[in-house]
């Protein structure tokens, strides 16, 4: 009888554990594209509740950007940010770090190492960042490194001007556009040193290259495509024409793209066309209506989170499943659309 009882208890425990694992696997990855008015702040919440923020927006504005990030974190049900990744040391990406750290606990900062741009503003912003990062753990990464998170794979593709040299699984195909792509000028700013990542959750793949510029973009896909296809692409550099070269946009073949532009920053008409016309793209979403452009180079307002210059800072949210299906939500009008694999 005792053996039978123990057997039944063990079977029950196995069933409970199996149910817990299945429940965890069924939970989605949440991604909030937070409006920081032409900077970047992308917050990810994994199924087990870990959080990763890429960039912190601008300083000043009475703590506007930090406040929007904290509001998104609360909406996602987290009270701390486990990892803050800084793509590079420009003010619209790292400037909000001091205000953010005063409002929410941060576990680990991740960056490419020292500022590499010989200019006053990046030097000042890097010094402010180092002061804040000294109060937490700090992880300096290089291409090929992984940020140690549960549920998702966060692979560093670019950092400090370097990039991965071997193709990822399923990638490595020759890129026919390489021969016709004009050689871009060398960029000596922090943009070219951006820490770019590929986030994988099951079959779902999301690419964020910070503000990487064209010459460095080309290195990732020429002569062979080292990345492969992705499901979701955050337009590089807010959708400006210093980035988003056709040679990379066509190669990664995104199903959906989100542009983190501001009312008067990003959304260059020619870059917009490159992204919108990329083969296989189903939809382009924008954080702002690009007021420096025209109606023909803005998407339908259903797909735009903020229509006016003086806006409430609405976000775009992606909910991704491990099987590759994901839903994009515009928080301004609650319009949403699901994309199946």
C-alpha positions as CSV (number, residue, x, y, z in Angstrom):
1,X,0.0,0.0,0.0
2,X,2.8,2.4,0.9
3,X,4.5,1.7,-2.5
4,X,1.2,2.4,-4.3
5,X,0.7,5.6,-2.3
6,X,4.2,6.9,-3.1
7,X,3.7,6.0,-6.8
8,X,0.4,8.0,-6.8
9,X,2.1,11.0,-5.1
10,X,4.9,10.9,-7.6
11,X,2.5,10.7,-10.5
12,X,0.6,13.7,-9.1
13,X,3.8,15.7,-8.7
14,X,4.8,14.9,-12.3
15,X,1.4,16.1,-13.5
16,X,1.6,19.3,-11.5
17,X,5.1,20.1,-12.7
18,X,4.1,19.3,-16.3
19,X,1.1,21.6,-16.0
20,X,3.3,24.4,-14.6
21,X,5.8,24.0,-17.5
22,X,3.0,24.0,-20.1
23,X,1.5,27.1,-18.5
24,X,4.9,28.9,-18.6
25,X,5.4,27.9,-22.2
26,X,2.0,29.2,-23.2
27,X,2.7,32.6,-21.8
28,X,3.8,35.2,-24.3
29,X,6.7,37.5,-24.7
30,X,5.6,41.2,-24.2
31,X,7.4,44.0,-26.0
32,X,6.5,47.7,-25.4
33,X,7.8,50.2,-27.9
34,X,7.6,53.3,-25.7
35,X,7.3,56.7,-27.2
36,X,10.3,58.8,-26.1
37,X,9.9,61.3,-28.9
38,X,12.4,60.1,-31.4
39,X,14.8,58.3,-29.0
40,X,14.5,54.6,-28.1
41,X,13.1,52.7,-25.1
42,X,12.0,49.2,-25.8
43,X,10.8,47.1,-22.8
44,X,10.5,43.3,-23.0
45,X,8.8,41.1,-20.4
46,X,9.5,37.4,-20.6
47,X,6.9,34.7,-19.8
48,X,8.6,34.1,-16.4
49,X,8.5,37.8,-15.6
50,X,12.1,38.9,-16.3
51,X,12.5,42.3,-17.9
52,X,14.9,43.8,-20.3
53,X,14.9,47.5,-21.5
54,X,16.8,48.6,-24.5
55,X,17.8,52.3,-24.0
56,X,16.3,55.0,-21.8
57,X,15.2,57.9,-23.9
58,X,16.1,61.6,-23.3
59,X,17.0,63.4,-20.1
60,X,15.0,66.4,-18.9
61,X,11.4,67.2,-19.9
62,X,10.4,66.8,-16.2
63,X,11.3,63.2,-16.3
64,X,8.9,62.5,-19.2
65,X,10.7,59.5,-20.7
66,X,11.6,57.8,-17.5
67,X,8.0,58.2,-16.4
68,X,6.7,56.6,-19.6
69,X,9.1,53.7,-19.1
70,X,8.0,53.1,-15.5
71,X,4.4,53.4,-16.5
72,X,4.9,50.6,-19.1
73,X,6.7,48.5,-16.6
74,X,3.8,48.8,-14.2
75,X,1.3,48.0,-16.9
76,X,3.4,44.8,-17.5
77,X,3.3,43.9,-13.8
78,X,7.0,44.4,-13.0
79,X,8.5,46.6,-10.3
80,X,12.1,46.4,-11.4
81,X,14.1,46.2,-14.6
82,X,16.5,43.2,-14.6
83,X,18.7,44.3,-17.6
84,X,19.1,47.8,-19.2
85,X,20.9,47.6,-22.5
86,X,22.4,50.8,-23.8
87,X,23.0,50.6,-27.5
88,X,25.3,53.6,-27.6
89,X,26.1,56.8,-25.8
90,X,23.9,59.4,-27.6
91,X,21.6,61.5,-25.6
92,X,18.3,60.1,-27.0
93,X,19.3,56.6,-26.0
94,X,21.3,56.9,-22.7
95,X,20.2,60.4,-21.5
96,X,17.3,59.2,-19.4
97,X,19.3,56.7,-17.4
98,X,19.7,59.0,-14.3
99,X,16.0,59.8,-14.0
100,X,15.1,56.2,-14.7
101,X,17.4,54.8,-12.0
102,X,15.8,57.2,-9.4
103,X,12.3,55.8,-10.2
104,X,12.8,52.0,-10.5
105,X,15.3,49.4,-9.4
106,X,17.8,48.3,-12.1
107,X,19.6,44.9,-11.8
108,X,22.3,45.0,-14.5
109,X,23.5,47.5,-17.1
110,X,24.7,46.1,-20.4
111,X,26.8,48.2,-22.9
112,X,29.6,48.0,-25.5
113,X,32.3,49.5,-23.3
114,X,33.7,53.1,-23.2
115,X,32.3,55.9,-25.3
116,X,34.2,56.0,-28.7
117,X,33.0,59.3,-30.1
118,X,35.3,62.4,-29.7
119,X,32.6,64.9,-28.9
120,X,31.4,66.8,-25.8
121,X,27.9,65.4,-25.5
122,X,28.7,61.7,-25.7
123,X,31.5,62.2,-23.2
124,X,29.2,64.0,-20.8
125,X,26.4,61.4,-21.2
126,X,28.9,58.5,-20.8
127,X,30.2,60.0,-17.6
128,X,26.6,60.3,-16.2
129,X,25.9,56.8,-17.3
130,X,29.0,55.4,-15.5
131,X,28.0,57.2,-12.3
132,X,24.6,55.5,-12.4
133,X,25.9,52.1,-13.5
134,X,28.4,52.0,-10.6
135,X,25.4,51.4,-8.3
136,X,24.4,48.2,-10.1
137,X,26.0,45.3,-11.9
138,X,27.5,46.1,-15.3
139,X,28.1,43.7,-18.2
140,X,30.3,44.8,-21.2
141,X,29.6,42.6,-24.2
142,X,31.0,41.8,-27.6
143,X,29.5,40.3,-30.8
144,X,28.6,36.6,-30.2
145,X,27.9,37.1,-26.5
146,X,24.5,36.3,-25.0
147,X,22.7,38.3,-22.3
148,X,21.7,35.7,-19.7
149,X,17.9,35.8,-19.6
150,X,15.3,33.1,-19.0
151,X,12.8,32.1,-21.8
152,X,14.4,34.2,-24.5
153,X,17.8,34.2,-26.3
154,X,19.4,37.7,-26.5
155,X,22.3,37.4,-28.9
156,X,24.7,40.4,-29.4
157,X,25.3,40.9,-33.2
158,X,27.2,44.2,-33.1
159,X,29.1,46.1,-30.5
160,X,31.9,48.8,-30.4
161,X,32.1,48.7,-34.2
162,X,32.6,45.0,-34.5
163,X,30.1,42.3,-35.7
164,X,29.5,38.6,-35.8
165,X,31.5,36.9,-38.4
166,X,29.8,33.5,-38.7
167,X,26.3,33.0,-40.0
168,X,23.6,32.2,-37.5
169,X,21.7,28.9,-37.8
170,X,19.7,28.8,-41.0
171,X,21.5,31.9,-42.4
172,X,24.6,32.3,-44.6
173,X,22.9,32.7,-48.0
174,X,24.6,34.9,-50.6
175,X,23.0,38.3,-50.9
176,X,22.4,39.4,-54.5
177,X,22.0,43.1,-53.6
178,X,25.6,43.4,-52.3
179,X,27.1,44.2,-55.8
180,X,24.7,47.1,-56.4
181,X,24.8,48.6,-52.9
182,X,26.9,51.8,-53.0
183,X,29.7,52.0,-50.4
184,X,28.5,54.3,-47.5
185,X,30.7,56.8,-45.9
186,X,32.6,55.9,-42.7
187,X,30.7,56.9,-39.6
188,X,33.0,57.9,-36.7
189,X,30.1,58.5,-34.3
190,X,28.7,56.3,-31.6
191,X,26.0,55.3,-34.0
192,X,28.4,52.9,-35.9
193,X,29.3,51.4,-32.5
194,X,25.7,50.5,-31.6
195,X,25.1,47.4,-29.6
196,X,22.7,45.4,-31.9
197,X,20.7,42.4,-30.7
198,X,18.7,39.5,-32.1
199,X,16.0,38.4,-29.6
200,X,14.6,34.9,-30.2
201,X,11.6,33.4,-28.4
202,X,10.9,30.0,-29.8
203,X,10.2,30.6,-33.5
204,X,9.8,34.4,-33.1
205,X,12.8,36.6,-34.0
206,X,13.1,40.3,-33.3
207,X,16.0,42.5,-34.6
208,X,17.1,45.7,-32.9
209,X,20.3,47.3,-34.2
210,X,20.1,50.6,-32.4
211,X,21.4,53.4,-34.6
212,X,23.8,51.3,-36.7
213,X,24.6,53.1,-39.9
214,X,24.7,51.8,-43.5
215,X,28.4,50.7,-43.8
216,X,28.0,48.5,-40.6
217,X,24.6,47.2,-41.7
218,X,26.2,46.0,-45.0
219,X,28.9,44.1,-43.1
220,X,26.2,42.0,-41.5
221,X,24.7,40.8,-44.8
222,X,27.5,41.0,-47.4
223,X,28.7,39.0,-49.2
224,X,26.4,36.5,-47.2
225,X,23.5,37.2,-45.0
226,X,24.7,36.4,-41.5
227,X,21.4,37.1,-39.7
228,X,18.7,35.3,-41.8
229,X,15.0,36.3,-41.8
230,X,13.3,37.9,-38.9
231,X,9.7,38.3,-37.9
232,X,9.8,41.8,-36.4
233,X,12.3,44.6,-37.3
234,X,12.7,47.8,-35.3
235,X,13.7,50.3,-38.0
236,X,17.3,51.2,-37.4
237,X,18.1,54.8,-36.3
238,X,14.4,55.9,-36.1
239,X,13.9,55.3,-39.8
240,X,16.4,57.8,-41.1
241,X,18.3,57.4,-44.4
242,X,21.7,57.2,-42.8
243,X,20.6,53.6,-42.0
244,X,18.0,51.1,-43.2
245,X,20.0,50.2,-46.4
246,X,18.1,48.1,-48.8
247,X,20.9,45.5,-48.8
248,X,20.0,44.6,-45.2
249,X,16.2,45.4,-45.0
250,X,15.5,43.1,-48.0
251,X,17.9,40.4,-46.6
252,X,16.3,40.1,-43.2
253,X,12.8,39.9,-44.8
254,X,10.7,41.1,-41.9
255,X,7.1,40.3,-41.7
256,X,6.4,43.5,-39.7
257,X,8.4,46.6,-38.9
258,X,8.0,49.2,-36.2
259,X,9.4,52.7,-36.6
260,X,10.5,54.5,-33.4
261,X,10.4,57.9,-34.9
262,X,9.4,61.2,-33.4
263,X,7.1,63.9,-34.8
264,X,10.2,65.7,-36.2
265,X,12.8,63.0,-36.1
266,X,13.2,59.9,-38.3
267,X,10.8,58.6,-40.9
268,X,12.9,59.8,-43.9
269,X,10.8,59.3,-47.1
270,X,13.4,57.3,-48.9
271,X,14.1,55.0,-45.8
272,X,10.4,54.7,-45.3
273,X,10.0,53.5,-48.9
274,X,12.8,51.0,-48.5
275,X,11.2,49.5,-45.5
276,X,7.6,49.6,-46.7
277,X,8.6,48.0,-50.1
278,X,10.7,45.3,-48.7
279,X,9.7,41.8,-49.9
280,X,7.3,40.0,-47.6
281,X,6.6,43.0,-45.4
282,X,2.9,42.8,-44.3
283,X,2.8,46.0,-42.2
284,X,4.8,49.0,-41.0
285,X,3.7,50.7,-37.8
286,X,4.9,54.1,-36.5
287,X,5.2,55.6,-33.0
288,X,4.6,59.0,-34.5
289,X,3.1,60.7,-37.6
290,X,6.3,62.0,-39.3
291,X,5.4,65.7,-39.7
292,X,8.4,66.5,-41.8
293,X,7.2,64.1,-44.4
294,X,4.0,63.9,-46.4
295,X,0.9,61.7,-46.2
296,X,2.2,59.4,-48.9
297,X,5.2,58.5,-46.6
298,X,3.2,57.9,-43.5
299,X,1.2,54.8,-42.9
300,X,-2.6,54.8,-42.2
301,X,-3.3,56.4,-38.9
302,X,-4.7,53.1,-37.6
303,X,-1.0,52.0,-37.4
304,X,0.4,55.2,-35.8
305,X,0.5,55.5,-32.0
306,X,0.8,59.3,-31.8
307,X,-0.7,61.6,-34.4
308,X,0.1,65.0,-32.9
309,X,3.3,66.8,-31.9
310,X,2.0,67.4,-28.4
311,X,0.9,63.9,-27.6
312,X,0.2,61.6,-24.7
313,X,3.1,59.3,-25.5
314,X,1.1,56.2,-26.5
315,X,3.0,53.0,-27.0
316,X,2.9,50.1,-29.4
317,X,2.8,46.7,-27.8
318,X,3.7,43.4,-29.3
319,X,2.6,40.1,-27.8
320,X,4.6,37.2,-29.2
321,X,4.0,33.5,-28.9
322,X,6.8,30.9,-29.0
323,X,5.2,29.3,-32.2
324,X,6.0,32.5,-34.0
325,X,2.5,34.2,-34.1
326,X,2.4,37.7,-32.7
327,X,-0.1,40.5,-32.2
328,X,0.6,44.2,-32.5
329,X,-1.5,46.7,-30.5
330,X,-1.8,50.5,-31.0
331,X,-2.5,51.8,-27.5
332,X,-3.9,55.1,-28.8
333,X,-6.9,53.5,-30.5
334,X,-6.7,49.8,-29.3
335,X,-6.4,48.7,-32.9
336,X,-4.6,45.4,-33.1
337,X,-3.6,42.9,-35.7
338,X,-2.3,39.3,-35.4
339,X,0.4,37.9,-37.7
340,X,0.6,34.1,-38.0
341,X,3.7,32.2,-38.9
